């Protein structure tokens, strides 16, 4: 069975502490807190360090009923919004929330326009549909969070939090949230320093449980001296076991802590003291990690002794004994280590980074140790995978920890910086970083890495107006001996260079060479680099190559929604369109939409999606869907792209919109867009820009009824070879023939059509005919051609017109049902016994049957040999197609049919 990737953070961050035995009962606090977490939107515990905020929450969650869903997150200083989301969604995993977007993709979604609002909406919807009586999200140590976007997210979630969920936050300071509004609305329960302090009865009980004779006077004195400060009380009692409850006064709690902690530490056995000092660099303590870091034996025994002594640790709810030191105690230990054994700290930090699953923590350890080479190595090994899951901002933060000099020593760092630029289409930044990476690799003799970096730089140059330089560099790279993974990407970039310069007959040979290399290396990450290919549909020789790429991509991706999988769906949409299958194209596009939505609508996929929807939906007569995609594409380019990328591609985005306006018969929008494309000329544009402007002028002339000027404009565009994406030459050919018909030049019209019809008869594409628009296609299909065109050609024109007419979407019509793979496993017997629900695939019926039987996602994954990630995706599809909000509603639909 496939499995999901391991979390990129320490699992201890989402494991709540266990309640310690022998804790003093605090009935007043416990009753108030119990009522708060059950009834209030937000429960806030705010007090200085050591007032028992975590302990109070730990006690309380143990009293929650079994039907209450709990998600616990312990915050860290380096918790940017992407990592916080990863922690939160993983903590929610046991409750099988019905996600509509992949939880792993929320970090990517957060980077989009209004991304945090979108992420909050997905979280709230999933929480609202969770079938639990009550749910509680706990954020402990929230004062550590430095990324303000985390609090923006929490604010947005709290504003729309479902009634059966609550949030509890423990912090040393007030979090930047709308506390006053919730306080006024009676939706905020607050526990502050006064509420958390021990009272006299509790001090007396604590002293008695510690073996002290606690008279009323002694308890009152201790209460006055510590002000009920929990950690101060415990330190005092630990420092004087069985002795008098007296000690020095202190000007601050911190000074009192340091004084008493030193007494506690100095009173320990030497081996335990040395063990704690060495392990203080770790946020969580396990036997294996402690033994590795400290190089001391008997780590398990030492941890048991620490827990037995109650030495300011929390025991986490983990399969093995896992302790978390209290912040104050850990800081004290590190201070003592720095003072007494400063030479040990760098070695301890280096060992702490070994096998640390949380990349941010590992890099933090190594940079604190000044181990720059090790930090660069860890980033080079693990950084690219972080970029692939939307972790670019977190990676940039880690890169910022390293001095500039390290970038000159380690070319991998420049490569990583370059990779972080692509999700935001910062091609100028990509060129700069990749050229520096290439130079560094060349100095180090790493020729393959240098070639890959050069290819990335060339891709950036193509998008910043430096086409000739990019083409020259790529030609030089292709002459070298390259590893398959590198050659594949060099050929991918070369194909785009040929396309950008309108050398369309050179695109297919480069794509063929790319595929040869990809099929030899069979590395999904290498295929993923080359995913952006559907836009090359219609270029000469590309049809079989795109089919081959899609087949290989799906063989690697299976049914798991990935960038590569979505790209294969876009390819299949255009292959269907090229064969004249309008409805099938729409179905494949709907399948791609499922992937894109599940992956959080990453910009890397949205360009393909927007352009495909703009034209395919226009052919189907769906103006709302077509224009929505076109306007989103336009807005994204205008508002969220750097200047060089906008200068390079604005003409292409406008021309796609113009073609849709023509197909839909919208003359007003057509004229407005034609004026816009006329203003966009600049040296950064690709070679097709001039032809696109000429085509736009021809369409305006046609809309105005100026047929002769339109014909003059169309004549050079109606070529026998496509030089740009999505069949503009075929569209121009059909329109030219239609103009000639309208001018009474029927012989000329037939002559215009013959080369295109001959190419179709030889296996060429027919889909470009639809882009001429339904009225033009109907005129061509119904004219009495006589013997000017063979009967089979006339029949083809009629079939195309009828197909386009049949594909027209009625206002308010249903969205197309996504096409399903033909490689899905046969349905289980229980799925076959019931008539399939409309729109559900066989696999989705299997999953639904298991849901109706009460299986969790993990059990379904195990039974059907799927990854839990894939099961979550199937559940989302099932709920969407059935219009259900919860798993229970979907299961009820299944049971109704059984």
N, C-alpha and C positions, 0 to 999 in steps of 0.2 A: 504493500500500500504506500502511495506517495505520502509524504509528510510535509507540514508547513515548515518554513525556515525558523530557526531558533530566534528568540527575541534578541535585539541588539543592545539590551540593557541587562543589568543584574536583576534576576528574578526576585531577589530580596527586597527590591523597591516596592513590590506589590504584595508582599507577604506581611500581614498584620502581626504585631507582637502577640505572644501568648500571655494570658493573664498569670501572674506569679501566685504561687500558693502562699498563704499566710499574710496577704495584704490586709491592712486594717479596713474594716468596713466604714464607709462614709455615707450613711443612708440619705442624708439631706441632698448631697451633691448627686448621688446616684439616681435618686428619684427625679430630680429636676432634669438631669441629662437624659434620662430614659424618656421622659415626656417630650423633650426637645427633639430628639432624633426621630421620634415616631410621628411628630405632628407638624414641625416647622419646615419651611423651605430651606432655611440656612441656619445651622448651628455653628456658632463661632466661639472658639476658645482662644483668648488672647492674654498672654502673661509673659513675663521674662522667663529666661531659661530656668529649668528646675522646679517649676510649679506643678508638675504632674499632669500636663495636658495630654501627653500620649498615654500615660497610665490610665487616666480617666476614660479616654476613648476606648482603650483596650478592654477595660473592665466592662464598659457599656456594650460593646459589640458582642461580648459573650452572652449577654442577656437577651439579644435579639432572637426572635423566633426563627425556627428553621426555614420558614417560608420567606424570610427577608433576604433579598439579594444584597451582597456587600461587594464593593470594589474599593480597595485600599491602595493609595499611592503615597509613598514617602518621597518628598521632593528633595532635589539636590540643586546646587548652585548652577550647574550646567544643563539644567532642564529647559531647553528651548521648546517651543510649542510642538515641534515634530516629535521630540522624544517624550514629552508629557503625554501627547496623544497615544503614542505607542504603549506607554505604561498603562494608561487608563483603559484603552480598548482591550489590552491583554488581561487586565484585572477583571474586566466584564465578560471575558470569554466563557467562563463556566456557566453563564446564565443564558447562552444561546440567543442573544439578541438578534432580531431579524434585520440585519443590515441591508440597506439598499445600495451602499457603496462599500467597497472593500475596506475594512478597518485599517489595513496597511496603507491605503491610498489617501487617508485623511490628511496626512502630512503634506502630500502633493496638493490636495485641494486647498489647503490653508494658504498656499502661495498665490492662488489665483485672485482676480479682482473680487472684492468682498468675500474672500476665501474663508475668513473666520466665521462670518455669518453662515456661509454654506456648511461648514464643518459643524457648527452648533446646531443647524437644522437637522443634519444627518444624525447627530448624537441624540437630540431630543426625540426625533421620530423613532429611533431604535429603542430608547428608554420607554417611550409611551406605549410601544407595542410589546414590551417585555411582559410575559405572563407571570407576574409576581405580585403579591399583596402589597409589599412595601420594599423599596430599594434605597440603599444608602451609599453615597460616594464619599469617601474620606480622603482629604488631602492633608497629610501631616507635614509639619515643618515648612509651611507655605512661605515663611519669611526668607527661606533660602532662594526662592525663585527670583531671578533677575530679568527674565524676558517678559516685558510688559504684555506681550501678545498672549501669554498664558492667562493672565487675568482678564484680558479682553474676551478670551474664549469662555472663561468661567462666568463672566458677566452675562454674555449672550446665552449661555446654557441656563443659568439661573433665572433669567428673565422669562424663559419659556418652559421651565422645568415642569414635567407632569406632576399631578397632585400626589401620585403614589411614590414619588421619589423625593429624597432629601439629600442635602450636601452638608457635610461637617468639615470645618477647616480649623486646624490648630496652627497658631502662629505666634511669634513674639511681638509682632506689630500688626496693626490693622491692615488687612489687604486692601488694595485700591479697587474697591467694589462699591456699589450703590447702597451702602449700609443704612444711610439715613432714610431712604425711601422704603426699604424693607422693614426697618424699625417702626416707621410711622404706620405701615400697613399691617403690623402685627405678625410679620412673617420671619422675623429674626429672633433667635434665642442667643443670648450672649452670656458667656462665662469668663469673667475677667479675674485679675489677680486676687481681689477680695473674695470672690466666689470659690476660688480654687485653694486658698490657703487653709491649712489645718486649723480646726478650733481646739479649745482646751481639752475636750473629751477625746478627740482624735489623737492629739499629742500624747495624752496619757496612755491611750490604747497602744500607740506605736511604741512608746517607751517600754511598756510591759511586755510586748511581743519581742522586744530586743533584749530582754533579761534585766531591765533596770527596775529598781523600786521607784515608782513614779508617784511621789506625793503631789498633792494639789499645788503646793508652793513651787516645787521643782518644775512641774509641768507648765505653770504660768510663767516662770522665769524663762524656760526654754522657748515658750511661745513668743514672749516679748522680744527675746534676743534674735529669733529667726523670723519673726512676723509670719509664722506658719509656713515658711518656705520649705517645701517637701524635701528637696535635695539637701538643704542645710540641716534639717532635722535628721535625715538619715546619716549624713556625714558625722554629725556630732555623736550620734549613737554608735556608729561604727568605729569612730576614733577612740571611744572610751567604753568598750564593752563591759557592762556590769559596774562601771564606775559612776562617780557623781556626774550629774547632768549640768556641768559647768564648763565654761571655756571662755576664751578671750572675746571681747567685743571686736567688731570690725567695721571700718567705714563703709565698705561695700560688700554686696553678696559675693562678688568675684574674689575679693581678698579672703573672705571667710572660706570660700570653696577651696582656694589654693592652699590655705593654711591647713584645713582639715584633711584635704585629699593627700597632702604630703604625709600627714600622720598615718592615714590609712595605708598608703603605698609603702612607707618605711616599715610598717608593722607586718608586712607580708613576708612569706618565705622568699628567699632570694631568687629561686628559679621561677616562681610565679610572677614576681615583680619584673624580672627581665623579660619574661614572655609577654606580659602586657605592654611593656614599653616598645618592644619590637613589633608588636601587632597593631599598634595604635594607628598606623598608616591606613589600615583597612576599615572601610565603613561598616562591613559586616564580617563576623568571624565564624569560620567553619574550620574543622580540624585540618582538612586537606590544605586549605589556603594558608592557615596560620603556620602549619609545619613547613610549607614551602617558603613563606616569607621570613619567618624567624630563624629557620634552620635549627630549630630546637625539637627534640623528641617529645613524645607524650602530650601532644597538643590536645587530643580529645580529653585526657584527664584534667589538663589545665582549664579547659573550657567548662567542664563540669564543676570544677572548684569555683571558678568565677561566678557561675550561675548560682551555686549553693550559697556563696557569700552575699549574693544580691548586690554586687559591686557596680551599680549604676549602669546596668545593661538591660535591654529588652530581649526576650527570647522570641524569635520569629516563628510563625506557623509554617515550618518547612519540613521536608522529609527527614533531614539530618539536623542535628543540633546547630542552630545558627543564632548568634548573638549580635545585637547592635549596641555599641557603646553610646552612652549618653553624650551629647555634644560637649558639655562642660568637662566631663571626665576625659573624653578623647583629646580635647584641646589641652588639658592639663598634662596628659601623658606625652603628647607631642612636644609641648614646651619643655618638659623634663628631659626628653630624649635629645632635643636640640641643645639643651644646656650641658648635659652630662656626656652625651655620645654623638656629637655632630657628625663625625666621620661615618657613622652607621646609616644615617638617613638616606643618602643617595642609593646605597645598595638595597635597602629595604624597599624603596619606591620602585626601583627597577624590577625587583622580584614581584612586587604587587601587580605590576603591569603584565606579567606573564600569565597567559591563559585568561585574562580579564575579558569577558564577553562584551562588555560595554566599551566601545571604542573611545567614547569621550572620556571615560574614567582612565583608560589605559594611557591615552595621550596626556591627560592631566598629570598622572604619576610621573611619566617620563620627562615632561617639561619641568616639573618641580625638581626632578633629580638632575636637570641639566643634561639629560641623555638625548641630545638632539638627533644623533644618528639613529638611535633606536626609535625615536618618535617618528622620524621620517620614514623608516622602514615599515612600521606598523600602519601608518597612514597610506603608504603606497600599496600595501597588501590588501587593506580592508576598505579604503576610501571609495574606490569605484563602485563597490556594491551599495554603499550608502547613497551615492548619487542616484543609482537606479531606482531607489524607493522613495525619492523625494527628500533626501537628507542633505541636499546641497547647502542650505543655510547653516546647518550644524557643522558640516565639513568646513565651510568657510571660517566659522568661529574657531575651529581647531587649528586650521592653517594660520590664523592670526596669532596664535600663541608662539609660533616659531619666528626667530629673528630673520631678517632679510638675508643675512649671510648664509643661512641654511638652505635657502632656495637656490643659491648659486652652487652650493655643494651637492644638492640632491635634485636632479632634474624631475624626479617623480612628483615633487611638490608643485612644480610649474604645470605638469600634466594634470594633476588633480584640480588646480585652480582653473585650468582651461575647461575641464569637464563640468565644473560648476556653472560656467557661463552659458552652456547650451540651453538649459531649461528656461532661461529668461531671454534667449535669443540675443545675447550680448556677443555678437560675432567679432566686434573690435577687440573685446577682452579675450576672446578665444584665440585670435590671431597672435596677439602679443604673448599670451601665456604659452601657447603651443610652439611658437618659434623659439622662445627661451628654453622650453623643455627639449626641443630637438637639438639645439646647440649644446646643451648640457649632456645629452645622451651621446652626441658625437664625440665630445671631449672624453667621455668615459668608455668609448669603444662599443657602445650598445646600439649597433646599427639598426636592428629591427625596431627597437623602441623609437629611435630617431625617425625612422621612416613613417611609423604610425603617427607620431606627433606632427611631422611635416604634412601628412595627408589631412589631419584635422585642421592645421593652419590653412591649407588650401581650401578646404570647405568653408572656413571663415572668410577667406579672401573673396570667394565667389559671391558671398553675401554682403560684401562691403565695397563692391565696385572695382575689384582688382582681378578681373577674369583672365586677362592675358598672362599675368604673372602666375596665377594658380595653374593654368593649363600647361605652361612651360615646366613648372616644378613637378606636376603630376606625370608628365611625359618622361621626365628624368627618373622619377621613382619607379615607373613601370619597367624600366630597363634593368633594374637591379634584381638580384636574387632575394626574394622575399618569402618569409613564412606565410603559410596559407591564410592565417587570420589577418595578417598585415596586408597581403595582396588583395584580399577580398575588399577591405576598406579603401585601399588605393583605387581599385577599379570602381567602387561605388562612387567615390568622389570624382573620378574621371568621367563617369557617365553623366553626372550632373554638370560637369564643366562643359561637356559636349552639348548637352541640352541648353545650357545658358547661352552658348554661342550659336545656337540654331544649327549645329552640326548634327541634326537628328539621326542621320544614317550611321553615325559613330556611337550612338547610345547603346544599341543592342549588343554590339560586340563587347563593349565594356561590361555590360550586365551579364553576358554569358560567361566572361572570364571571372567575374565576381562569383557567380553561382558555382562554377567549377571549383573555386577555392573554398567556398562555404561548404560544399558537399564533401570535400575531403577532410575539413577540420571538425565539422559537426559540433561546434561549440555554440550553445544558445546565446552566450554573451556576444560572440562575434556576429552571429546572425542579427542580433538585436541592434547592433551599430548600423546595420544596413537596411533598417525596416522601412524607410521612407521611400517607397517605390510606386505606389498606386497612381501617383500623379503622372507617371510616365506612360500611362495607358494611351493607346492610339498611335504611338510612335512606331516607325517601321521595324518589324521583326520582334516587337516586344510582347505580343500576345502569348506565344508559347513560353517565353521566359518568365513572364509574370505568373502564369499558371504553375510553372515549375517552382518558382520562389514560394508561392502560397502553399503548395503541397509540402515542400520541405519545412516551411515554418510551422505548419500545423502538425507535422510529424514530431517536431521537437516540442512544441507548446502543448500538444494534446488539447484538452478542453479547458485548460487553465487560462483565465483571462489575463493576458499580458499585453504589453505594447506590440510585441511581435504578432501575437494572435489577432489583435485588432487590425493591424496592418494587412494581414492575410484576408480578413473579412472585407476591408476596403478594396483590395485587389479583386476579389471575387465579385464584388458589386460592379466594378467597371468591366470585368470580363463578361458578365451577364449582359450589361448594357451594350457592349460591343457586338454581342451576338443577337441583339434585338430583344432581349428579355427584360422589359421595363419592370414588370412586377417582381421578377426574380432579383433584379438589381436592388430594388427597394427592400426586399426581404434580407438580402445580405447586408445592406446598409443598416437595417434595424438590428441585425446581429452584431455589427460593429458598434452600434450605439450602446448596446448592453455592456460591451467591454469598456468602452470609453467612460460610461457613467460609473461602472464598478471601479475603475482605476482612478476616479477623481477628476476626470476631464483634464488630463495634462496637456499643456500647450503643444507638446511634441506630437500629439495625435489630433488636436483640434483643427489644425490647418487642413489635414486630409479630410476630416469629418465635415468641416464647414464648406469646403469647396465641392465635395461630393454631394452634400445635401442641396447646395445652391442650384446645381444643374439637374440632378436626378429628380428632385422634388418639383422643379420647374417643368420638366418633361411630363410629369404626372399631373400637372395643373394645380399643384398644391402651393398657392402663392404664399400663404402664411408661413409654412415650413421653409420654403426656399428663401424668402426675404429675411426671416429670423436668422437663418444661418449666415446669409450674406452680410447682414448688419452686424452680427457678432464678430465676424471675421474682420470687417472694416474697423469696428471700434477697437478690437484688440490690437490691430496694426497701428492705429492712430494714437492710442493711449498707453500702450504697454510695450511697444517696441522702441529700441534705440534708433536714432536718426538714420544710421547707415542701412539698417535692415528695412526701415520704412521706405527709404529712397530706392532700394533695390527692388522691392516687391509690391509697392503700392499699385503700380499699373496692372499687375496680374490679378490682384484682388478686385480692382475695379472692373476689369474686363470680364471676369467671371460673373460679377453682379450684372453687368451690361447684357451678357448673353442670356441670363435668366430673365431680365426685363423684356428682352425681345421675344423669347419663347412664350412668355405670359401675356404678350400684347400690351404692355404697359409703356406707352409712348412717353408719358410725362417723366417717369423715372428714368427711362432711357436717355432722354435729352439732358436731364440733370447730371447723370453719371458721365455722359459724353463730355460735358463741359469740365467735369472734375478730372477725367483722364487726360484731357488736353493740357491741364495745368501741371501735370506731374513729371514732365520730361526732365531728366537729369543724367549725368554721365554714369551713375551707378547701375542703371537699369540693364536688364538682360536683353539679348538681341531681338527677342520677339516683340518688344514694346512697340516698335514702329508699326509692325503689321497689326498689332492689336488696336492701335489708335486708328489705323486705316479702316479696319473692320468696324469699329465703333461708328466712324463717320458714315460707312455704307449703311449700317442699320438705321441711323438717324435719317439718312436720305430715303430709305425704304419707308420708314414711318411717315415721312412727309410726302410720300408719293412721287418723289423725284427719281424716276426709274433709270433714266440715262446716266446721271451721275453715280447712282448706286451701282450700275453695271460696270462703269469704268473703275470704280473702287474695288469691286469684287473680282474682276478678271485676274489680277496677279495673285489673289489669295486662294483661288480655286485650283490649287496645285494637285499634282498626283502623288504627293508625299506629305505626310503630316510633320510639321516642324515645331509644334507646340502641343501642350497637353489637351486632352479631351476633344479631339477631332475637329479643330477649327477649319481645316482644309475641306473636310467632308461637308461641314455646315455651309461653308462658302460656296461649294460646288452646287449643293441643292438650292441655295438661294439664288445663285446666278442663273441656274436653269429656270427657276420660277420667274425671275425678272424677265428673262428672254421670252418666256411664254406670254407674259403680260404685255410685252412690247410687240407680240405677234411674230416673234422670231422662233418658230417652232423647230425649224431645222437646226438652228444654233443651239437651242435648248437640248435637243437630242444629242448633238455632238458634245455638248458639255457633260452630259450624263454618262455617255458610253464608257469612258475610261474608268469611272467610279464603279459602274455596274460590272464591268469586266473584272475589276479587282475583287469585287464581292463574290462573283462566280468562282474566282480562284481561291476563295477562303478568306477574303478580307473582311474588315469590320463593316457592320451596317449601322451601328448605333449613332454615328455622327449625323445620320439623316434626321433623327428626331430633333436635333438642336436647331433645325431650320424652322421649327414651329409647326403646329398642326395645320393652320390654314395653307401654308406653302406646300406641305406634304400632301394634303388632300387635293390641291390643284394639280400637282404632278401625277397623282394616282388616277385622276379622272379625266385627264385630257385625252382626246382620241389621237394616239400616236401613230396609228396605222402601221406601216411597215418600217417606220423610222426606228423603232425599238422592237426587239424580239418579244414574243408573247410572254416568255418566262420573266423578262425584265419588267414588263408592265405588271405582271402578277406580283412581283416582289414589291414594287412601289405601292400597290394596293394593300398588300399584307402589312407593310410598315405603317401606312396611314390608319388601317383598321386597328393595329396593335396599339398605336398611340391613343387613338380615340377610346379604346376599351380600357386603357390604363388611367384615364382621367379620374381624379379623385373628386367625389361630390363634396360640397361644403360640409364640414363636420364629419367626414368619413373616418372610418377606423384606420389606425396605423397598421402598416403591413406586419404580418406575422413573420418573425425571423426564420430564416432557413436554418436547418439543423444539419450537422455533419451526418454522413452516411456510415461513419465508423463507430457509432455509439453501440454499447453492448445491448444485447437483447433484454427486454424487460423481465423482471422477476415474475413468477407465477401470479403473486397477489396483484401485481400491476396489470397483468393481462386479463384478469378476471373481470375487471371493471372497464367499462367503456371510457377511453381516454378523455380527459377534459380538453375542451377546445384550446388549441394553442400550446399545450404542454408537450414536450418531447417525451420519448419513452423513458429516458433517464430521469426526467423531472417527475414523471409518474411514479417511478420507483422510489425516489426520495420522498415524495408526498405520502406514499403508502407507509413508509417507515415513520414519517412524522405522525401520521394518524395512529400508529401503533405505540406512540409515546417515546420513540428513540431520540436521544440527544444527537447533536451533530457528530460527536466523536463516535457514537455507536453506528450511525449511518455510514460514516466514512469507513469504519472497520468492516461493516457488512458488505459494502459495495466496492471495496478496494479503491477508495478515492482519498484525496487529501482533505482534511477539514476545511481548508480554504475553498476547495472546489464545492464542497457541500454547502458552505455559506452562500456561494454564488448561486447554486441551484435554488436554495431557499428564497433568495431575493427575487429570482426570476418567477418562481411559483407565486409568491405574494403579489408581485406586480401584475401578472397575467390574470390572476383570479380576483384582483381588486380587494385583496384581504389585507388587514392591518397586522394580524397576529398569526402565529403558527397554529393556534387553536382554531381560528376561523377557517384557515386553509384545510386543516385536518377534518373539520366538520363537513366541508364541501365534499371531500373524498368519501367520508362515511355515508353521506347522503346517497351516493351513487353505488355503494357496495351492497 
